[in-house]
Amino acid sequence: MGHSAAVWDSQAAVETVKDLNGIEQVVLRNPQGASVTVSMLGARVTSWRNSHGEELLFTSSKGTVKAPKAMRGGIPICFPQFDNCASPEQQGFARNKMWRIDENPPPLKQRNDCLGKSFVDLLLKPSGDDLKCWPHSFEFRLRVCLAANGAITLISRVRNVNGKPFSFIFAYHAYLSVSDISEVRIEGLETSDYLDNLCKKERFTEQDAITFESEVDRVYLSSPNVIAVLDHEKKRTFVIRKEGLPDVVVWNPWDKKCKGMADVGDGEYKQMLCVDGAAMEKPITLKPGEEWTGQMEISVVESTLCAEHLDLEVPRCW
Ligand SMILES: O=P(O)(O)OC[C@H]1O[C@H](O)[C@H](O)[C@@H](O)[C@@H]1O
């Protein structure tokens, strides 16, 4: 196989396949039958399935996978920009670039994080064209892991291999699949301040758990590192743990905006919710030779009773 995708457990598997457009994808599997698929186009997680084969990420039925434009859904990586302006480059070029397998990644500090998991390492370096639009040399390493309990972890490392400092914004733009957006509630962001992109980025303080009755487009600032997305209809909770990512973007386009988006089916906003671990308010600045790490783990608890355990000492419910 020759990929530096390590297998810690003989039954876990890592396989390389081509998608309908001939784009290489790596499929990680665990012994319980869960799987994660990562495309070389944008290092986007295009699928995450639980041990029953159920898809946990939203993908638009109208998505197109024609490089460089990638489909709407999965977990795109937004780097070095992420803003709510229309133009694609506003969400950074990393998600529209072809990445490659990182054959020999430097060891991860949080080495133990990968024990008992199958994972793949990917690498992005700027091309000459990229340097024209963003004149900074970097190495972006992404490790995607699938744990025995079905949790997915993304670990990003950005190194400045440039002669001078540079700054960037970052987000794991995670499209979670939900039963019905009006049945969903987010816990853990109460009392956090947020910038409302629907009110000229005005700053507010969250009073309560977040529920959805209309379009939401907010950046929660300096938020707790553990939040929960409760899907009452599916009796399921996504528990999101993040490190090195102070902010959280919460987005649902609702009906009107959804109608105006060519790559999303009219009513599909009901089945999607973006909850992104991000570094937005304060751009990350790296001096030459410095490296930043941002990690996000999403696990699923087949219950909505878990939320009250939301302080950092949350015991793992699985
Ligand atoms: O259409 P995209 O570039 O994927 O962006 C989709 C959405 O991403 C984020 O959530 C922003 O906060 C939204 O303002 C934007 O509409």
PDBQT file of the ligand as one rigid body, heavy atoms in Angstrom, charges set to zero:
ROOT
HETATM    1  O1  LIG A 401     -20.432  28.617   0.840  1.00  0.00    +0.000 OA
HETATM    2  P1  LIG A 401     -19.228  28.452   1.689  1.00  0.00    +0.000 P 
HETATM    3  O2  LIG A 401     -18.092  29.209   1.202  1.00  0.00    +0.000 OA
HETATM    4  O3  LIG A 401     -18.923  27.021   2.017  1.00  0.00    +0.000 OA
HETATM    5  O4  LIG A 401     -19.615  29.154   3.060  1.00  0.00    +0.000 OA
HETATM    6  C1  LIG A 401     -20.678  28.755   3.708  1.00  0.00    +0.000 C 
HETATM    7  C2  LIG A 401     -20.798  29.506   5.007  1.00  0.00    +0.000 C 
HETATM    8  O5  LIG A 401     -19.631  29.312   5.737  1.00  0.00    +0.000 OA
HETATM    9  C3  LIG A 401     -19.605  29.858   7.029  1.00  0.00    +0.000 C 
HETATM   10  O6  LIG A 401     -20.390  29.175   7.898  1.00  0.00    +0.000 OA
HETATM   11  C4  LIG A 401     -19.916  31.343   7.026  1.00  0.00    +0.000 C 
HETATM   12  O7  LIG A 401     -20.064  31.799   8.352  1.00  0.00    +0.000 OA
HETATM   13  C5  LIG A 401     -21.153  31.588   6.219  1.00  0.00    +0.000 C 
HETATM   14  O8  LIG A 401     -21.354  32.975   6.119  1.00  0.00    +0.000 OA
HETATM   15  C6  LIG A 401     -21.001  30.992   4.819  1.00  0.00    +0.000 C 
HETATM   16  O9  LIG A 401     -22.143  31.257   4.063  1.00  0.00    +0.000 OA
ENDROOT
TORSDOF 0
